[in-house]
């Protein structure tokens, strides 16, 4: 079995420019959910667990970094792999400071994506459910 086969991956792609990433994840045998807005992402975070979150980040959507501190989700946040333009080093640093698992340069090398996503799946917390807040 491939390391990513059957894993549930959420791809956050506000601009819709990660088609090659989505195709690669599909080819690796992942179950994929594509979201484009912060509201859609919050809905996914509330609805249940998934194994890896791929987050396309650029200077116009840094509000997505709020997911690291958002307490409205019912499950622990899985590993987040940030995908940003190579020249956006400050975004890489900010994402890592916030708690990202790793960062990749856009455009993404599919083999590197598979390697990092597989490592993220291995590191994913198992059955870590946050307690309900009354």
DSSP file (Angstrom, degrees, kcal/mol; ACC not computed):
  #  RESIDUE AA STRUCTURE BP1 BP2  ACC     N-H-->O    O-->H-N    N-H-->O    O-->H-N    TCO  KAPPA ALPHA  PHI   PSI    X-CA   Y-CA   Z-CA
    1    1 A X              0   0    0      0, 0.0     2,-0.1     0, 0.0     0, 0.0   0.000 360.0 360.0 360.0 136.6    0.0    0.0    0.0
    2    2 A X    >   -     0   0    0      1,-0.1     3,-1.0    26,-0.1    26,-0.0  -0.402 360.0-115.6 -68.8 148.8    1.2    3.5   -0.9
    3    3 A X  T 3  S+     0   0    0      1,-0.3    -1,-0.1    -2,-0.1    25,-0.0   0.778 114.4  37.7 -59.4 -27.1    1.9    5.7    2.2
    4    4 A X  T >  S+     0   0    0     24,-0.2     3,-2.0     2,-0.1    -1,-0.3   0.483  83.7 127.5-102.5  -3.8   -0.8    8.2    1.2
    5    5 A X  T <  S+     0   0    0     -3,-1.0    25,-0.2     1,-0.3    24,-0.2  -0.330  84.0   2.9 -61.7 127.3   -3.4    5.7   -0.1
    6    6 A X  T 3  S+     0   0    0     23,-3.3    -1,-0.3     1,-0.3    24,-0.2   0.370  95.3 137.4  81.1  -4.4   -6.8    6.2    1.5
    7    7 A X    <   -     0   0    0     -3,-2.0    24,-3.0     1,-0.1     2,-0.7  -0.480  56.3-123.4 -76.2 146.7   -5.6    9.2    3.5
    8    8 A X  E     -a   31   0A   0     22,-0.2    43,-2.2    -2,-0.1    44,-1.4  -0.820  32.8-175.8 -95.5 114.8   -8.0   12.2    3.7
    9    9 A X  E     -ab  32  52A   0     22,-3.2    24,-2.4    -2,-0.7     2,-0.5  -0.925  14.8-154.8-115.2 132.2   -6.3   15.4    2.4
   10   10 A X  E     -ab  33  53A   0     42,-2.5    44,-3.2    -2,-0.4     2,-0.6  -0.932   9.2-160.0-105.2 127.0   -7.9   18.8    2.5
   11   11 A X  E     -ab  34  54A   0     22,-2.9    24,-2.4    -2,-0.5     2,-0.7  -0.929   1.5-160.0-110.2 113.3   -6.4   21.2   -0.1
   12   12 A X  E     +ab  35  55A   0     42,-3.6    44,-2.7    -2,-0.6     2,-0.3  -0.842  24.3 159.6 -95.5 112.8   -7.0   24.9    0.6
   13   13 A X    >   +     0   0    0     22,-2.7     3,-1.1    -2,-0.7     5,-0.1  -0.672  13.6 175.7-139.2  77.3   -6.6   26.7   -2.7
   14   14 A X  T 3  S+     0   0    0     42,-0.4    -1,-0.1    -2,-0.3    22,-0.1   0.830  85.1  40.7 -56.4 -36.7   -8.3   30.1   -2.7
   15   15 A X  T 3  S-     0   0    0     41,-0.1    -1,-0.3     0, 0.0    21,-0.1   0.538 105.4-124.1 -92.2  -6.4   -7.1   31.1   -6.2
   16   16 A X  S <  S+     0   0    0     -3,-1.1     3,-0.3     1,-0.1    -2,-0.1   0.790  72.9 124.6  71.8  27.9   -7.7   27.7   -7.8
   17   17 A X        +     0   0    0      1,-0.2     3,-0.2     2,-0.1     4,-0.1   0.183  46.8  81.9-107.9  19.2   -4.1   27.3   -9.0
   18   18 A X     >  +     0   0    0      1,-0.2     4,-2.6    -5,-0.1     3,-0.3  -0.068  46.9 126.7-108.9  33.5   -3.2   24.0   -7.3
   19   19 A X  H  > S+     0   0    0     -3,-0.3     4,-2.7     1,-0.2     5,-0.2   0.900  74.4  51.9 -56.7 -42.4   -4.7   21.8   -9.9
   20   20 A X  H  > S+     0   0    0     -3,-0.2     4,-2.2     1,-0.2    -1,-0.2   0.859 109.9  49.8 -64.7 -33.9   -1.5   19.8  -10.4
   21   21 A X  H  > S+     0   0    0     -3,-0.3     4,-2.6     2,-0.2    -2,-0.2   0.925 111.1  48.1 -68.1 -45.0   -1.3   19.3   -6.6
   22   22 A X  H  X S+     0   0    0     -4,-2.6     4,-2.0     1,-0.2    -2,-0.2   0.905 112.5  49.2 -62.7 -40.9   -4.9   18.0   -6.5
   23   23 A X  H  X S+     0   0    0     -4,-2.7     4,-2.4    -5,-0.2    -1,-0.2   0.905 111.1  50.3 -64.0 -41.0   -4.2   15.7   -9.5
   24   24 A X  H  X S+     0   0    0     -4,-2.2     4,-1.9     2,-0.2    -2,-0.2   0.923 109.5  49.9 -63.8 -44.4   -1.0   14.4   -7.7
   25   25 A X  H  <>S+     0   0    0     -4,-2.6     5,-2.4     1,-0.2    -1,-0.2   0.887 111.2  50.0 -62.0 -38.3   -2.9   13.7   -4.5
   26   26 A X  H ><5S+     0   0    0     -4,-2.0     3,-1.5     1,-0.2    -1,-0.2   0.920 109.7  50.7 -64.4 -43.4   -5.6   11.9   -6.5
   27   27 A X  H 3<5S+     0   0    0     -4,-2.4    -2,-0.2     1,-0.3    -1,-0.2   0.812 104.6  58.0 -64.7 -30.9   -2.9    9.8   -8.2
   28   28 A X  T 3<5S-     0   0    0     -4,-1.9    -1,-0.3    -5,-0.1   -24,-0.2   0.478 122.9-106.8 -78.5  -1.6   -1.3    8.9   -4.8
   29   29 A X  T < 5 +     0   0    0     -3,-1.5   -23,-3.3     1,-0.2    -3,-0.2   0.664  67.7 150.4  89.0  17.2   -4.7    7.4   -3.8
   30   30 A X      < -     0   0    0     -5,-2.4     2,-0.6   -25,-0.2    -1,-0.2  -0.471  50.7-124.5 -80.8 152.0   -5.8   10.1   -1.4
   31   31 A X  E     -a    8   0A   0    -24,-3.0   -22,-3.2    -2,-0.1     2,-0.4  -0.876  41.0-157.5 -87.8 128.7   -9.4   11.1   -0.7
   32   32 A X  E     -a    9   0A   0     -2,-0.6     2,-0.5   -24,-0.2   -22,-0.2  -0.911  23.8-171.9-122.4 135.6   -9.4   14.8   -1.4
   33   33 A X  E     -a   10   0A   0    -24,-2.4   -22,-2.9    -2,-0.4     2,-0.5  -0.996  15.2-156.1-121.1 126.2  -11.5   17.7   -0.3
   34   34 A X  E     +a   11   0A   0     -2,-0.5     2,-0.3   -24,-0.2   -22,-0.2  -0.884  14.5 177.7-104.7 128.2  -10.9   21.0   -2.1
   35   35 A X  E     -a   12   0A   0    -24,-2.4   -22,-2.7    -2,-0.5     3,-0.1  -0.950  17.1-176.0-128.1 152.2  -11.9   24.3   -0.4
   36   36 A X        +     0   0    0     -2,-0.3     2,-0.3   -24,-0.2    -1,-0.1   0.590  63.1  54.9-120.1 -17.7  -11.5   27.9   -1.5
   37   37 A X  S  > S-     0   0    0      1,-0.1     4,-2.1   -24,-0.0     5,-0.1  -0.808  76.2-120.7-122.2 161.0  -12.7   30.0    1.4
   38   38 A X  H  > S+     0   0    0     -2,-0.3     4,-2.5     1,-0.2     5,-0.2   0.859 115.3  54.9 -63.9 -36.1  -12.0   30.5    5.1
   39   39 A X  H  > S+     0   0    0      2,-0.2     4,-2.1     1,-0.2    -1,-0.2   0.910 107.5  49.1 -64.4 -41.8  -15.6   29.7    5.8
   40   40 A X  H  > S+     0   0    0      2,-0.2     4,-2.1     1,-0.2    -2,-0.2   0.904 111.5  50.3 -62.6 -40.5  -15.4   26.4    3.9
   41   41 A X  H  X S+     0   0    0     -4,-2.1     4,-2.7     1,-0.2    -2,-0.2   0.916 109.0  50.6 -65.2 -42.9  -12.2   25.5    5.8
   42   42 A X  H  X S+     0   0    0     -4,-2.5     4,-2.0     1,-0.2    -1,-0.2   0.894 108.7  52.9 -61.7 -38.6  -13.8   26.2    9.1
   43   43 A X  H  X S+     0   0    0     -4,-2.1     4,-1.7     2,-0.2    -1,-0.2   0.919 110.5  47.0 -61.6 -43.5  -16.8   24.0    8.1
   44   44 A X  H  X S+     0   0    0     -4,-2.1     4,-1.1     1,-0.2    -2,-0.2   0.912 110.7  52.2 -64.1 -42.5  -14.3   21.2    7.3
   45   45 A X  H  < S+     0   0    0     -4,-2.7    29,-0.9     1,-0.2    30,-0.6   0.843 113.0  45.1 -64.0 -33.0  -12.5   21.7   10.6
   46   46 A X  H  < S+     0   0    0     -4,-2.0    -1,-0.2    27,-0.2    -2,-0.2   0.799 106.8  60.3 -77.1 -29.4  -15.7   21.5   12.5
   47   47 A X  H  < S-     0   0    0     -4,-1.7     2,-0.3     1,-0.2    -2,-0.2   0.708 112.1 -70.5 -80.7 -20.7  -17.0   18.5   10.7
   48   48 A X     <  -     0   0    0     -4,-1.1     2,-0.2    -3,-0.1    -1,-0.2  -0.985  60.3 -36.6 160.2-171.3  -14.4   15.9   11.5
   49   49 A X        +     0   0    0     -2,-0.3     2,-0.3    -3,-0.1    28,-0.1  -0.504  39.3 171.0 -87.6 150.6  -10.9   14.5   11.2
   50   50 A X        -     0   0    0     -2,-0.2   -41,-0.2     1,-0.1     3,-0.1  -0.937  33.3-124.6-147.6 168.2   -8.6   14.4    8.2
   51   51 A X  S    S+     0   0    0    -43,-2.2    28,-0.6    -2,-0.3     2,-0.3   0.858  81.7   9.2 -89.8 -37.8   -5.0   13.5    7.8
   52   52 A X  E     -bc   9  79A   0    -44,-1.4   -42,-2.5    26,-0.2     2,-0.5  -0.997  54.8-149.6-147.0 144.5   -3.2   16.4    6.2
   53   53 A X  E     -bc  10  80A   0     26,-2.4    28,-3.1    -2,-0.3     2,-0.6  -0.978   9.1-161.1-116.5 120.7   -4.1   20.0    5.3
   54   54 A X  E     -bc  11  81A   0    -44,-3.2   -42,-3.6    -2,-0.5     2,-0.6  -0.909  13.6-167.1 -99.1 120.5   -2.4   21.5    2.2
   55   55 A X  E     -bc  12  82A   0     26,-2.7    28,-3.1    -2,-0.6     2,-0.7  -0.925  14.5-151.9-118.8 111.8   -2.6   25.3    2.4
   56   56 A X  E     - c   0  83A   0    -44,-2.7     2,-0.4    -2,-0.6   -42,-0.4  -0.730  27.5-173.5 -79.9 116.0   -1.8   27.6   -0.6
   57   57 A X        +     0   0    0     26,-2.7    28,-0.5    -2,-0.7     2,-0.3  -0.914  15.6 154.3-119.1 137.3   -0.7   30.8    1.0
   58   58 A X    >   -     0   0    0     -2,-0.4     3,-1.6    26,-0.1    26,-0.0  -0.892  58.8 -84.7-146.5-180.0    0.2   34.1   -0.5
   59   59 A X  T 3  S+     0   0    0     -2,-0.3     3,-0.5     1,-0.3    -2,-0.0   0.722 123.0  55.1 -63.9 -21.1    0.2   37.7    0.6
   60   60 A X  T 3  S+     0   0    0      1,-0.2    -1,-0.3     2,-0.1     3,-0.1   0.536 112.2  40.0 -91.5  -5.5   -3.4   38.2   -0.2
   61   61 A X    X   +     0   0    0     -3,-1.6     3,-1.8     1,-0.1    -1,-0.2  -0.045  64.8 128.8-132.9  36.9   -4.7   35.3    2.0
   62   62 A X  G >   +     0   0    0     -3,-0.5     3,-2.0     1,-0.3     4,-0.2   0.650  59.3  82.6 -67.0 -13.3   -2.7   35.4    5.1
   63   63 A X  G >  S+     0   0    0      1,-0.3     3,-1.7     2,-0.2    -1,-0.3   0.728  74.7  74.7 -62.6 -18.7   -5.9   35.4    7.2
   64   64 A X  G X  S+     0   0    0     -3,-1.8     3,-1.7     1,-0.3    -1,-0.3   0.722  77.8  74.4 -64.9 -19.6   -5.8   31.6    6.6
   65   65 A X  G X  S+     0   0    0     -3,-2.0     3,-1.6     1,-0.3     4,-0.3   0.699  76.0  80.5 -65.1 -16.7   -3.1   31.5    9.2
   66   66 A X  G X> S+     0   0    0     -3,-1.7     3,-1.3     1,-0.3     4,-1.1   0.712  71.5  78.9 -61.7 -20.0   -5.8   32.1   11.8
   67   67 A X  G <4 S+     0   0    0     -3,-1.7    -1,-0.3     1,-0.3    -2,-0.1   0.791  83.1  64.1 -61.4 -25.4   -6.7   28.4   11.6
   68   68 A X  G <4 S+     0   0    0     -3,-1.6    -1,-0.3     1,-0.2    -2,-0.2   0.791 115.2  28.8 -69.0 -26.1   -3.7   27.7   13.9
   69   69 A X  T <4 S+     0   0    0     -3,-1.3     2,-0.4    -4,-0.3    -1,-0.2   0.420  90.1 117.7-112.4  -0.1   -5.3   29.6   16.8
   70   70 A X     <  -     0   0    0     -4,-1.1     3,-0.4     1,-0.1    -3,-0.0  -0.544  42.5-168.8 -73.5 125.9   -9.0   29.1   15.9
   71   71 A X        +     0   0    0     -2,-0.4    -1,-0.1     1,-0.2    -4,-0.1   0.234  63.6  92.6-101.0  14.2  -10.7   27.2   18.7
   72   72 A X        +     0   0    0      2,-0.0    -1,-0.2     0, 0.0     2,-0.2   0.441  61.9 101.3 -87.1   1.0  -14.0   26.4   17.0
   73   73 A X        -     0   0    0     -3,-0.4   -27,-0.2     1,-0.1     4,-0.1  -0.541  63.4-147.2 -87.1 154.6  -12.9   23.0   15.6
   74   74 A X  S    S+     0   0    0    -29,-0.9    56,-0.7    -2,-0.2     2,-0.3   0.580  79.5  45.4 -95.3 -11.5  -14.0   19.8   17.3
   75   75 A X  B    S-E  129   0B   0    -30,-0.6    54,-0.2    54,-0.2    -2,-0.1  -0.870  97.2 -84.6-128.3 161.2  -10.8   17.8   16.5
   76   76 A X        -     0   0    0     52,-2.0     2,-0.3    -2,-0.3    52,-0.1  -0.334  52.8-102.5 -61.6 144.9   -7.1   18.5   16.8
   77   77 A X        -     0   0    0     -9,-0.1    48,-0.2    -4,-0.1    -1,-0.1  -0.557  37.8-136.1 -70.3 126.6   -5.6   20.3   13.8
   78   78 A X        -     0   0    0     -2,-0.3   -26,-0.2     1,-0.2   -27,-0.1  -0.221  45.2 -61.2 -73.6 173.8   -3.8   17.8   11.6
   79   79 A X  E     -c   52   0A   0    -28,-0.6   -26,-2.4    41,-0.3     2,-0.5  -0.311  54.0-146.1 -56.8 136.4   -0.4   18.7   10.1
   80   80 A X  E     -c   53   0A   0     19,-0.3    21,-2.5   -28,-0.2    22,-1.3  -0.933   9.1-163.6-110.5 123.8   -0.5   21.7    7.8
   81   81 A X  E     -cd  54 102A   0    -28,-3.1   -26,-2.7    -2,-0.5     2,-0.4  -0.939  14.5-150.0-106.6 117.1    1.8   21.8    4.8
   82   82 A X  E     -cd  55 103A   0     20,-2.5    22,-3.0    -2,-0.6     2,-0.5  -0.697   6.9-161.5 -90.3 135.7    2.0   25.4    3.5
   83   83 A X  E     +cd  56 104A   0    -28,-3.1   -26,-2.7    -2,-0.4     2,-0.3  -0.973  25.4 155.6-117.2 117.1    2.6   26.0   -0.2
   84   84 A X  E     - d   0 105A   0     20,-2.2    22,-2.1    -2,-0.5   -26,-0.1  -0.915  49.2 -79.8-138.2 162.0    3.9   29.5   -1.0
   85   85 A X  E >   - d   0 106A   0    -28,-0.5     3,-2.1    -2,-0.3     6,-0.1  -0.331  44.8-116.6 -61.9 145.3    5.9   31.2   -3.7
   86   86 A X  T 3  S+     0   0    0     20,-0.9    -1,-0.1     1,-0.3     3,-0.1   0.809 113.7  54.1 -56.2 -33.5    9.6   30.7   -3.4
   87   87 A X  T 3  S+     0   0    0      1,-0.2     2,-1.2     2,-0.1     3,-0.3   0.567  85.5  86.7 -80.9  -6.5   10.2   34.4   -2.8
   88   88 A X    X>  +     0   0    0     -3,-2.1     4,-1.7     1,-0.2     3,-0.8  -0.359  45.1 148.2 -90.2  56.0    7.7   34.6    0.0
   89   89 A X  H 3>  +     0   0    0     -2,-1.2     4,-2.5     1,-0.3    -1,-0.2   0.851  68.0  60.0 -59.4 -36.2   10.2   33.6    2.7
   90   90 A X  H 3> S+     0   0    0     -3,-0.3     4,-2.3     1,-0.2    -1,-0.3   0.854 103.8  50.8 -62.9 -33.2    8.5   35.8    5.3
   91   91 A X  H <> S+     0   0    0     -3,-0.8     4,-2.7     2,-0.2    -1,-0.2   0.894 108.6  51.9 -69.3 -39.7    5.3   33.7    4.8
   92   92 A X  H  X S+     0   0    0     -4,-1.7     4,-2.5     2,-0.2    -2,-0.2   0.950 112.2  46.0 -57.6 -49.4    7.2   30.5    5.3
   93   93 A X  H  X S+     0   0    0     -4,-2.5     4,-2.4     1,-0.2    -2,-0.2   0.911 113.3  48.2 -63.2 -43.4    8.6   31.8    8.5
   94   94 A X  H  X S+     0   0    0     -4,-2.3     4,-2.0     2,-0.2    -1,-0.2   0.911 111.8  50.0 -64.0 -42.5    5.3   33.1    9.8
   95   95 A X  H  X>S+     0   0    0     -4,-2.7     5,-2.6     2,-0.2     4,-1.1   0.912 111.9  47.4 -62.9 -42.9    3.6   29.8    8.9
   96   96 A X  H  <5S+     0   0    0     -4,-2.5     3,-0.3     3,-0.2    -1,-0.2   0.889 110.4  52.6 -66.6 -38.5    6.2   27.8   10.8
   97   97 A X  H  <5S+     0   0    0     -4,-2.4    -1,-0.2     1,-0.2    -2,-0.2   0.870 108.6  51.5 -61.9 -36.3    6.0   30.2   13.7
   98   98 A X  H  <5S-     0   0    0     -4,-2.0    -1,-0.2    -5,-0.2    -2,-0.2   0.724 132.5 -88.4 -74.9 -22.2    2.2   29.6   13.8
   99   99 A X  T  <5 +     0   0    0     -4,-1.1   -19,-0.3    -3,-0.3    -3,-0.2   0.568  64.8 162.8 126.3  14.2    2.7   25.8   13.8
  100  100 A X      < -     0   0    0     -5,-2.6   -19,-0.2     1,-0.1    -1,-0.2  -0.318  37.2-138.7 -61.3 145.9    2.9   24.6   10.1
  101  101 A X  S    S-     0   0    0    -21,-2.5     2,-0.3     1,-0.3   -20,-0.2   0.909  75.2 -29.3 -69.9 -44.2    4.4   21.1    9.7
  102  102 A X  E     -d   81   0A   0    -22,-1.3   -20,-2.5     2,-0.0     2,-0.4  -0.967  57.4-126.6-164.2 170.3    6.4   22.1    6.7
  103  103 A X  E     -d   82   0A   0     -2,-0.3     2,-0.3   -22,-0.2   -20,-0.2  -0.979  15.3-164.5-131.4 143.8    6.5   24.5    3.7
  104  104 A X  E     -d   83   0A   0    -22,-3.0   -20,-2.2    -2,-0.4     2,-0.3  -0.947  23.3-116.8-125.7 148.4    6.9   23.9    0.0
  105  105 A X  E     -d   84   0A   0     -2,-0.3     2,-0.4   -22,-0.2     4,-0.3  -0.625  42.1 -96.3 -83.7 142.1    7.8   26.3   -2.8
  106  106 A X  E    S+d   85   0A   0    -22,-2.1   -20,-0.9    -2,-0.3     2,-0.1  -0.864 109.1  52.5 -97.9 134.3    5.2   26.8   -5.6
  107  107 A X  S    S-     0   0    0     -2,-0.4     2,-0.3   -22,-0.1    -2,-0.1   0.476  99.0-137.4 -72.4 149.2    5.2   25.5   -8.2
  108  108 A X        -     0   0    0     -2,-0.1     2,-0.6    -4,-0.1    -2,-0.1  -0.594   4.1-132.5 -88.9 135.2    5.4   22.2   -6.3
  109  109 A X     >  -     0   0    0     -2,-0.3     4,-2.6    -4,-0.3     5,-0.2  -0.763  18.9-142.9 -79.6 122.7    7.5   19.2   -7.2
  110  110 A X  H  > S+     0   0    0     -2,-0.6     4,-2.4     1,-0.2     5,-0.2   0.850  97.8  51.2 -61.0 -37.4    5.2   16.2   -7.0
  111  111 A X  H  > S+     0   0    0      2,-0.2     4,-2.2     1,-0.2    -1,-0.2   0.903 111.8  46.9 -67.6 -40.2    7.8   13.9   -5.5
  112  112 A X  H  > S+     0   0    0      2,-0.2     4,-2.7     1,-0.2     5,-0.3   0.896 110.9  53.1 -66.6 -39.7    8.6   16.3   -2.8
  113  113 A X  H  X S+     0   0    0     -4,-2.6     4,-2.9     1,-0.2     5,-0.2   0.933 109.9  47.8 -59.0 -46.9    4.9   16.9   -2.1
  114  114 A X  H  X S+     0   0    0     -4,-2.4     4,-2.2     2,-0.2    -2,-0.2   0.901 112.6  49.1 -62.3 -41.6    4.4   13.1   -1.7
  115  115 A X  H  X S+     0   0    0     -4,-2.2     4,-1.9     2,-0.2    -2,-0.2   0.940 115.6  42.0 -64.0 -47.7    7.4   12.8    0.6
  116  116 A X  H  X S+     0   0    0     -4,-2.7     4,-2.4     2,-0.2    -2,-0.2   0.907 114.8  50.5 -68.2 -42.4    6.4   15.7    2.8
  117  117 A X  H  X S+     0   0    0     -4,-2.9     4,-2.4    -5,-0.3    -1,-0.2   0.897 110.1  50.6 -63.6 -39.8    2.7   14.7    2.9
  118  118 A X  H  X S+     0   0    0     -4,-2.2     4,-2.0    -5,-0.2    -1,-0.2   0.904 111.0  48.7 -64.7 -41.0    3.6   11.1    3.8
  119  119 A X  H  X S+     0   0    0     -4,-1.9     4,-1.6     1,-0.2    -2,-0.2   0.890 110.8  51.7 -63.8 -38.9    5.8   12.4    6.7
  120  120 A X  H  X S+     0   0    0     -4,-2.4     4,-0.9     2,-0.2   -41,-0.3   0.901 107.3  52.1 -64.8 -41.0    2.9   14.6    7.8
  121  121 A X  H >< S+     0   0    0     -4,-2.4     3,-0.7     1,-0.2    -1,-0.2   0.915 108.4  51.3 -61.2 -42.9    0.5   11.7    7.8
  122  122 A X  H 3< S+     0   0    0     -4,-2.0    -1,-0.2     1,-0.2    -2,-0.2   0.854 113.4  45.2 -61.0 -34.7    3.0    9.7   10.0
  123  123 A X  H 3< S+     0   0    0     -4,-1.6    -1,-0.2    -5,-0.1    -2,-0.2   0.562  85.4 121.4 -85.7  -9.6    3.1   12.7   12.4
  124  124 A X  S << S-     0   0    0     -4,-0.9   -46,-0.1    -3,-0.7     2,-0.1  -0.291  72.9-108.8 -60.2 132.4   -0.6   13.2   12.4
  125  125 A X        -     0   0    0    -48,-0.2     2,-0.6     1,-0.1     3,-0.3  -0.392  31.7-129.9 -62.9 136.1   -2.1   13.0   15.9
  126  126 A X  S    S-     0   0    0      1,-0.2     3,-0.1    -2,-0.1    -1,-0.1  -0.794  74.1 -24.9 -93.9 121.4   -4.2    9.8   16.3
  127  127 A X  S    S+     0   0    0     -2,-0.6     2,-1.1     1,-0.2    -1,-0.2   0.812  82.3 159.5  50.1  38.1   -7.7   10.2   17.7
  128  128 A X        -     0   0    0     -3,-0.3   -52,-2.0   -52,-0.1     2,-0.5  -0.775  15.2-179.6 -92.2  97.8   -6.8   13.4   19.5
  129  129 A X  B     -E   75   0B   0     -2,-1.1   -54,-0.2   -54,-0.2     2,-0.2  -0.848  25.1-127.4-101.7 131.1  -10.2   14.9   20.1
  130  130 A X        -     0   0    0    -56,-0.7     3,-0.1    -2,-0.5     2,-0.0  -0.498  32.8-104.5 -73.3 143.4  -10.5   18.3   21.8
  131  131 A X        -     0   0    0     -2,-0.2     2,-0.2     1,-0.1    -1,-0.1  -0.371  38.3-103.5 -67.3 147.9  -12.8   18.4   24.8
  132  132 A X        -     0   0    0     -3,-0.1     2,-0.6     1,-0.1    -1,-0.1  -0.477  30.6-135.0 -69.6 139.8  -16.2   20.2   24.2
  133  133 A X              0   0    0     -2,-0.2    -1,-0.1     1,-0.1    -3,-0.0  -0.876 360.0 360.0-100.7 122.3  -16.3   23.6   25.8
  134  134 A X              0   0    0     -2,-0.6    -1,-0.1     0, 0.0    -2,-0.0   0.458 360.0 360.0 -83.2 360.0  -19.5   24.3   27.7
